Amino acid sequence: MRHPSIIAALLFTATAASAQEYDEHVHDGFYLRLQVGGGYLRAKATDAIPQYTVKGAGANINAEVGFALVNNFILHAKFYGASTPNPSMQIGDLTIEGQDEDRSQNYGAVGLGITYYIMPANVYLSGAVTYTQLSVSRRNEKVAESDIGGGLHLGIGKEWWVSKNWGLGVGAELAMGRIRNEFDRESWNVANFSVVLSATYN
């Protein structure tokens, strides 16, 4: 006669353990995500005649700080930067490979975004609206920069819990911007695709 109560006890224990594990791995409260990665940056001067494009592979960093409005839905500030060393230039149909190892093209963005986690898979979707700017550096000194423009960031990724609050993962991000040049008022269309590694506290 004891078997039914033993089975019930085992089922209750397993259910409680499962619920506790899920409670420990919920996205709530303070949120911090740090990302590093690599990708491809392309900036096209659309008003120039002939049109020209500056492009190349490079690295990027991303930081997001915020809090969960409700479980798994997060509002955050976004700080993003990408840099392409020794970029190439395309003028019409002519491509000129980078010839200055000390020069780099940089793309920066600051804005406000949201992230939603699909649980319990711990897959996230994110988006942000940003202020953006292009600049050119030589030997780590800024030699030119654009005016401030608008931008849109979209991201997707998957993370794995390594503690109660920390997760490590991989993802991809697409950053797009529309910027005007400070000197000759040309418009720039910017696109930056990157693959990233992430560490998130939440």
C-alpha positions as CSV (number, residue, x, y, z in Angstrom):
1,M,0.0,0.0,0.0
2,R,3.0,2.3,0.3
3,H,3.9,2.3,-3.4
4,P,1.3,4.9,-4.5
5,S,2.6,7.4,-1.9
6,I,6.2,6.7,-2.9
7,I,5.5,7.3,-6.5
8,A,3.6,10.5,-5.6
9,A,6.5,11.7,-3.6
10,L,9.0,11.1,-6.4
11,L,6.8,12.9,-8.9
12,F,6.4,15.9,-6.6
13,T,10.1,16.0,-6.0
14,A,10.9,15.9,-9.7
15,T,8.3,18.6,-10.5
16,A,9.6,20.9,-7.7
17,A,13.2,20.5,-8.8
18,S,12.2,21.3,-12.4
19,A,10.3,24.4,-11.3
20,Q,13.2,25.5,-9.1
21,E,15.6,25.2,-12.0
22,Y,13.4,27.3,-14.3
23,D,12.9,29.9,-11.6
24,E,16.7,30.2,-11.2
25,H,17.1,30.7,-15.0
26,V,14.7,33.5,-15.6
27,H,15.6,36.9,-17.1
28,D,14.6,39.5,-14.6
29,G,16.1,42.5,-12.8
30,F,19.4,44.1,-13.8
31,Y,20.7,43.3,-17.3
32,L,24.3,43.6,-18.7
33,R,25.4,42.1,-22.0
34,L,29.0,42.3,-23.4
35,Q,29.8,41.2,-27.0
36,V,32.8,41.0,-29.2
37,G,32.9,39.8,-32.8
38,G,34.0,40.2,-36.3
39,G,32.2,41.0,-39.6
40,Y,32.0,43.3,-42.6
41,L,31.5,47.0,-42.7
42,R,30.3,48.9,-45.8
43,A,29.7,52.6,-46.2
44,K,28.4,54.0,-49.4
45,A,28.4,57.7,-50.4
46,T,25.1,57.9,-52.2
47,D,25.2,61.5,-53.4
48,A,28.7,61.5,-54.9
49,I,29.3,61.4,-58.7
50,P,30.6,58.8,-59.3
51,Q,29.3,57.0,-56.3
52,Y,32.0,55.4,-54.1
53,T,32.0,52.9,-51.3
54,V,34.4,52.2,-48.4
55,K,34.4,48.7,-47.2
56,G,36.3,45.9,-45.5
57,A,36.4,43.2,-42.8
58,G,36.9,44.3,-39.2
59,A,36.0,43.8,-35.5
60,N,33.2,45.2,-33.3
61,I,32.2,45.5,-29.7
62,N,28.8,46.0,-28.1
63,A,27.6,46.7,-24.6
64,E,24.0,46.8,-23.3
65,V,22.8,47.9,-19.9
66,G,19.3,47.9,-18.7
67,F,16.6,46.0,-16.7
68,A,13.7,43.6,-17.3
69,L,10.3,45.3,-17.5
70,V,8.7,41.9,-17.1
71,N,10.4,38.5,-17.1
72,N,12.4,37.9,-20.3
73,F,11.5,41.3,-21.8
74,I,14.4,43.8,-21.4
75,L,14.8,47.6,-22.0
76,H,18.4,48.7,-22.4
77,A,20.8,51.3,-23.5
78,K,23.1,50.3,-26.4
79,F,26.8,51.2,-27.0
80,Y,28.2,49.9,-30.3
81,G,31.4,50.3,-32.2
82,A,32.9,48.7,-35.3
83,S,36.3,49.3,-37.0
84,T,37.7,48.3,-40.3
85,P,41.5,48.6,-40.6
86,N,43.0,49.4,-44.0
87,P,39.6,49.5,-45.9
88,S,39.2,49.2,-49.6
89,M,37.5,51.8,-51.8
90,Q,35.2,51.2,-54.8
91,I,34.7,54.1,-57.2
92,G,32.2,53.2,-59.8
93,D,33.3,49.8,-61.2
94,L,36.9,50.3,-60.0
95,T,38.1,48.8,-56.7
96,I,41.2,50.1,-55.0
97,E,42.5,47.8,-52.3
98,G,43.6,49.3,-49.0
99,Q,47.1,50.8,-49.2
100,D,47.5,52.4,-45.7
101,E,47.9,50.0,-42.8
102,D,47.7,52.9,-40.3
103,R,44.2,54.0,-41.5
104,S,40.9,52.6,-40.2
105,Q,37.2,53.4,-40.8
106,N,35.1,53.4,-37.7
107,Y,31.4,53.2,-37.0
108,G,29.9,54.1,-33.7
109,A,26.3,54.0,-32.3
110,V,24.5,54.9,-29.1
111,G,20.8,54.3,-28.6
112,L,17.9,52.5,-26.9
113,G,16.9,48.9,-27.5
114,I,14.8,46.0,-26.4
115,T,15.6,42.3,-26.0
116,Y,13.2,39.4,-25.7
117,Y,14.2,35.9,-24.6
118,I,12.3,32.9,-25.8
119,M,12.4,30.5,-22.9
120,P,13.4,27.9,-21.9
121,A,15.4,27.8,-25.1
122,N,17.3,30.9,-24.0
123,V,17.2,32.3,-27.6
124,Y,17.0,36.1,-27.8
125,L,15.8,38.6,-30.4
126,S,16.9,42.2,-30.1
127,G,16.5,45.6,-31.8
128,A,17.6,49.1,-31.1
129,V,17.2,52.6,-32.6
130,T,20.5,54.6,-32.4
131,Y,22.4,57.8,-33.2
132,T,25.3,56.9,-35.4
133,Q,28.6,58.4,-36.7
134,L,31.3,57.5,-39.1
135,S,35.0,58.5,-38.6
136,V,38.4,57.9,-40.1
137,S,41.5,57.4,-37.9
138,R,45.1,57.2,-38.7
139,R,47.6,55.9,-36.2
140,N,44.9,56.0,-33.5
141,E,44.1,59.7,-34.1
142,K,40.8,60.8,-35.6
143,V,41.3,62.7,-38.8
144,A,37.7,63.0,-40.1
145,E,34.2,62.4,-38.9
146,S,30.7,62.7,-40.2
147,D,27.6,64.4,-38.7
148,I,25.3,62.4,-36.5
149,G,22.8,60.1,-38.3
150,G,20.2,57.6,-37.5
151,G,20.5,53.8,-37.2
152,L,18.8,50.5,-36.7
153,H,20.3,47.4,-35.1
154,L,18.8,43.9,-35.2
155,G,20.2,40.9,-33.4
156,I,19.6,37.2,-32.8
157,G,21.4,34.7,-30.6
158,K,21.5,31.7,-28.4
159,E,23.0,31.5,-24.9
160,W,23.7,28.8,-22.4
161,W,23.6,29.2,-18.6
162,V,26.9,28.9,-16.8
163,S,25.5,30.0,-13.4
164,K,22.3,31.3,-11.9
165,N,22.7,34.7,-13.6
166,W,25.4,34.4,-16.2
167,G,25.0,33.1,-19.7
168,L,27.5,32.7,-22.6
169,G,26.5,32.4,-26.2
170,V,26.8,33.2,-29.9
171,G,24.8,35.5,-32.1
172,A,24.6,37.7,-35.2
173,E,24.0,41.4,-35.5
174,L,23.0,43.7,-38.4
175,A,23.6,47.4,-37.9
176,M,22.4,49.9,-40.5
177,G,22.8,53.7,-40.6
178,R,22.0,56.8,-42.6
179,I,24.5,59.6,-42.1
180,R,25.4,62.9,-43.6
181,N,29.0,64.1,-44.1
182,E,30.2,67.1,-42.1
183,F,32.2,68.7,-45.0
184,D,30.5,68.2,-48.3
185,R,27.0,67.1,-47.1
186,E,27.0,63.8,-48.9
187,S,24.8,61.1,-47.5
188,W,26.2,57.7,-46.3
189,N,24.4,54.4,-46.2
190,V,26.1,52.1,-43.7
191,A,25.7,48.4,-43.2
192,N,27.6,46.3,-40.8
193,F,27.0,42.5,-40.4
194,S,28.9,40.7,-37.6
195,V,29.0,37.4,-35.8
196,V,29.5,37.8,-32.0
197,L,30.3,36.0,-28.8
198,S,28.3,37.2,-25.8
199,A,28.4,37.2,-22.0
200,T,25.2,38.2,-20.3
201,Y,24.3,38.9,-16.7
202,N,20.6,38.9,-15.9
